[in-house]
Amino acid sequence: MGNLAGVLRWQGKLDDAKPLFQQAYETSCATRGPRHSDTLVIATGLANVLRGQGNLEEAEPIARQAVEGLQESLGDTHVLTLDSIIALADILVRQEKMKVAAQLLRRALETQRESDIENRSTGLIRLRLASVLRSQGNLDETETLYRRALDVHRRTQSDEHLGTFSIMCQLGSVLLDSGKREDAEGVFSEALELCRREFGDDAPRTVAAINNFAVVLLKEKPEEAEPLFREVLEAHRRLHGDEDPGAISLIYNLASALHSQDKFDEAERQYRDALEWGRRAWGNQTPGTVRIMDAFACLLKDRQRYEEAEPLQREALETAEQVWPEGHFLTENYRSHWGECLTAMRRFPEAEEQLLLSHRKLQEMLPEGHRSIVNRMRSLAELYEAWGKQEEASTWRAKLPEPPDESVSEADSERE
């Protein structure tokens, strides 16, 4: 019964698996006892099902009981104990109890390290801990964990194992978040070479690797990113056909590369196609659609077509306020984009209201000196200069760092 329940769980049939796990748990409690290892393994499976159903309050005490019982009966380093710890940590993460989850996973990993044990479950705990620490902004330790995970995985698995590619992508993303763009470029380039060699150019994971590498190149080397985005789009169409909506984000990426090179005519065509398709396939109230909306409006603003850009920019802001929770930094970036468009249209009082509000909210959520805050200060200085208010302009110019941070296009700023 427990085995069938496990199969159903892995098939995603949680409603069918739950009563079987419950019955298996009750039977095992009656025949073996509630602290028997077999009973506790079933409890771990039941907790995983409850987590999958979103019943976290019921799942957590069951998972805790399994962890404590297995630590007592099998020891801290047994694979089944580690699997129960992973199950409990996953529940805690879903409950946003990140600090507690990190402590649990860190203790388990330290115990394995002290015992010089490395197995499948150790690797999973390391990756879970890396993910939790990344969500807490601890990028240095996250990078260390992913590098260790990659080293261990390569020693125990072949390069063509899917896990190798997955860990490389996670490591590359953390390096990007840390501002280590050159290191990230090297990791994603290596991942791409691995996929081309092992799986061929049209394999789905190769296409994903090409796209990841192109995204890394986009900011600094858009001219190199462009052909890669074209390759990704062509491969996606060969694999999925011309009508698959998965192509929308790929068209948007290509448009961004063209925009960054001032290839405005083709960029506009690509943005327009992506936005029209996104509205049809996804609807207006989705993060993907609002991102395209904002980027397209920024392109129109760059082309000094303010009358077309302003209503689209306003729609992007209004939609973002509905799509993301209050205080999301992208919403405030979009607000400032609208304010900059209003400045260009010489609607100065409206622009001032939006730019000051954006700057204040970004200050509340981001560290001092963050790129988005600096760009907002620069936008305010430019507003007051255009308005003829030199004293206010000088005040904001004086707040800018010296030398000023590297400026980025609005599309780049949004993606970051």
N, C-alpha and C positions, 0 to 999 in steps of 0.2 A: 504493500500500500504506500509506504514511504517512497519507494523507488518510482512508482507511477506518479505520485504527487510531484516529485522532483522533475520528471520529464515534462509534465504539464506546465510547471513553473517556467522551465527553460523555453517552452513553446509560447510563453506569454499568456497561457490560459489560466489566469490567476483565480478567477471565480470558480473554476473547476478544481484547481489545486488546493484551495483553502480548506474545504471540508475534509479532503483526504488527509492533509497534514494534521488537522485538528483531531481526526479520528485516530491516526497513527500515534499522535502524541499522547492521547488519553489511554490508548491500549498499552503503549510502552510504559507509561507511568504506573499502570495497574500491574503489569507483569514484571517489569525490571526495576521500577522505582524512579522517582522524579530526578534523582541525581546521577542516574546511570548515563554513561557517555552516549549510548545510542539514543536515549531519550533527549539528551541535550542537543545532539546533532539534528534531530527532527525539529526541536524548538528553534534552532537557527534557521532552518528552512521555512518554518511558519512565520518567523519574524521577517524574513525576506519577502514573503508573499504579502504580508500586511503592509510592509513599506511600499511595495509596488502598487498596492491599492490606495496608498495615501493615508492609511490608518496608523499614523506614527505614534500616537499616544499609547495604543495597545501594543505596538511592536516593540517599543523601547524596553519595558520591563522584562518581556520575554527574552529579548536579546541579551540583556544584562545577566539574567539568570543563567543563560547558556554559557556566557563568557566565564562567569564566576565558577560554575560547576565544572566546566572543562579544564580550567586552570587548576582546579583542585584534583580532578581525577586523572588528567593526562599530562599536566604540566604546562608551563608557559610557552614552550617552544614547539609543541605538537602542532602539526598542520591543521587538525580540526579545531584546535584552540584559536589558531591564527585566523581561520575562516570565520569563526564566530566573532572575533574582534573586528574583522572587516565589515561584517554584517551590522554590528552595533555602530561602528563609525559612519557607515552609509546612512543609517537612520538619524544620527546626530547631525550630519551635514544637511540632510533634508529639513531638519528642524532649525537649521542655521545656528547650531551650537558649535561653532567652529573651534573655539578655544578648547572645549572639552574633547572634541574629536581629535584635535592635534595632540593633546596630552595623552590620550589613549593610544594613538598610533605611534607616537614617539617612544612611549614606554615599551611597546611591543617590539619596535625596531631595535632599540637599545639592548633588549633582552636577547634578541637573535644575534646581534653583533657580539655581545659578551660570550655567547655560546658558540660563536664562529659557525653559525648555521645559515645556509643560503638555499632557499627552495622557492617554489612557485608562489607560495603565500607570502614569503618575505618580500619578493618582488612586488606583489600587489599592494602590500602595506606601504612600501616605499613610494609607490606611485600615488596611492591615496593621500599619504602625508604631503607629498609635493603639491598635489592639487589643493589641499586645504591651506597650506602655507602660502601658496600663490594668491588665493582669495583674500588672505590677510595682508597681502603686500610684502611678504618676506621673500623677496626675489632672489637674494643671494643664496639662502639655504635651499630654496626651490631649485635653483640652477645646479647646486651641488648634488642634490638627490637625483635629478634627471640624468646628470652625467654619470653618476654611479649606476643608475638603473640601466643606462645604455651600455656601459662597460660590462656589467654582469650579463645582460641579455645577449650581447655579442659573443661572450665566452661560452654561454650555455645553449644558444640557439644559432641558427644560420642567418645570414643577412636577409634571405628571402622571407624570413618569418615576418608576418604582418606586425607583430609587436615591435620589431626593430624600427620600422618606418614610423609607427605611431609615436614611439618615444622620441625619435629625432624631431618630429613635428612639434611635440610638446616642448622640447628643449629649445628649438628655434623660436617658438612663440615667447617663451620666457626671456630669452636674450633680446628679442625685440622690445618687450615691455621694459627691460632694464636699460634700453638705449644702446645696447651693444650690437649695432646694426651690422657691422662687418662680420662679427662672429656668427650672427644669425644667418647672414648670407652664405657663409661657409657651410653651416649645418644643412640648410635647405638645398644648397647646390649638391652636397654629398648625397642627400636623400634622393634628389632627382636622378643623379647618376646611377645610384643603386637600383632605382625602379626601372629606369630605361634598360639597364643591363639584365635584371632578373625577370622582368615581366613584359617588356616591350612597350612601344610608344603609346599604344591605344588602351592599355590596361587601365581600369578606373583609378587605381592608386597612383599610377604614373601621371595621369591627367591631374589628379589632386596635387601631386608633387610639383608639377609644372606651375600650377596656379599659385601654390604657396611661395615658390621661388620668385615668381613674377610680382607678387604682392610685396615681397621684401625689396625688390629692385625698384618698385614704383616711385618712391619718393626721391631717391638719389639718381636713379638711372632709368627714367621713364622710356627712353629710346630703346633700352634693352628689354624692358618689361613688355613693350607693345607687341613684338613678334611672338613672345611666349603666350600672351593673352589670346592672340589670334590662333595660335596652335591649340590652346585649350578649347576655345570656342568651336573650332573645326572638329576636334576629336569628340567633343560632347555631342555635336550634331550627328556624327557618324555612329556614336554609341546609342543615342537616345532619340534621334530624329529631330526634325526642325521645330516641332510644336511642344517640346518638353520645357516646362517653365523653369527648370533648373538653369537654363541658359540666360535667364534674366540678369542674375548677378554677374555672370561672366561678361555680358554685354556692358554692364555698368563698369566693371573693372577695365575693359578695353577703352571705354569712353574716358575714364579717369586718366589713363595713360596718354591718350590723345590730348586731353585738356591740359595736362601738365607740360606738354610740348607746344602749346598754343596752336594745335591743329584744330581750330575751332569749328570749321565746317563739318568735318567727319565726326568730331566729338559731339556736336549738337545732334546729328542724325542718330548716333548711337544712344545718347541720353534720351532722346525723344522716343525711340523704339522701346528702350527699356522701361520708360515710365508708362507708356501706353499699355504695354504688355503686362507690367506689374499691376496696374490698376485693374485690368481684366482678370488676371490670374489670382492675385492676392487680395485685391480690394485696396481701398485707400488707407485703412486703419491698421497698417502693418509696418514694422520697423524697416523692412526692405524697401517698401514703396516710399516712405518718407525720406530715406537716405538718398534715393535717386532724385526725388523732388528737390531736395535742398541742393544737391550737386548741380542739377540742371539749372536751377535758378542762379547759382553762383556763376555758371558759364555765361548765362545771358547778361548778368551784371558785368562780367569781364568784357563782354562785347558792347557794353554801354547801351544795352537795350533794356533800360530801367523800367519802362512801362510794362514790359512783358515779365521782367524778373520779379517785380514787387509783389503782385498778387500770388505768384507761385511761392515766393519766399514766406509770405504771410501764411499761406496754406500749410507749408511745411512746419512752421512753428505751431500753428493751431493743432495740427495732427499729432506732432510730437508730444504736445501736452496731454493728449489722450492716450497715446501709445505707451509712453514711459511714465514711471512714477514721478511724483513731484520732486524737483530738485535734481533730476538727471542732468549730467553735464552736457550731453548732446543737445538737449532742449535749449540750454542757455547758449550754446554755440549757434544754434539756429536763430535764436533771438537776436544775437549780435549780427548775424549775417543780414537779417532783415533791417536792423538799425543802420548798417553800412549802406544798404541800398537806399534807404530813406535819406541818408546824408548825400548820396550822389544825386538824388532828386531834389535836394535843397529843402527837404521837409524837416528842418532842423529841430524844432521842439519835439516832434515824434521820435526822431532818431535819438535825441538826448535821453528821452525817457527809457527807450529800449536798451540802449548801450549801458546806461548807468545801472539799470536793473540787472542786466546780464553780468556786468562786472561784479556787482555786490554778491550775487548768488554764486558765481564761480569762486569768489574769495572764500565763501563759507564752506565749499566742498573740496577745494583743491589746495595743495601746498603752495606757499608763497614762491613766486618766481616761475610757476608752471606756465608752459607755452601759451595755453589758452588765456590765462590772466594777462600776460604780457601783450598778446595780440589785442585784447580788449582795451588795454590802456592806450595802445597805439591808435586804435580806432577812435577813441574819445579825443585824443589829441588832434587827429585829422578832422573830426567833426568840428571842433572849436576853431580850427584854422580856416576851414571852409566857411564857417559862420561869421568870421571876423572877430572872434573873441580871443585875442592873442594871450591875455593873461591866463585864462583857463587852459588854453592850449599849452602854454609854457609849463603850467603846473603839472599837467599829465606827461609832457615830454620829460620833465625832471624825474619822474618816477620810473622811467624806462631804465632797464639795466644797461650798464656800459661795460664792454661793447654790447649792443643789443643782441638779444637771442636771435638765432637764425629764423628768418621768417618762413612760413610755410603757406602754400596755397590753402584756400578754404576747404577744398576737397580733401587734401592731405590731413588737415587738422581734424576734420570730421572722422576720418578713418581711424586716426590714432586715439 
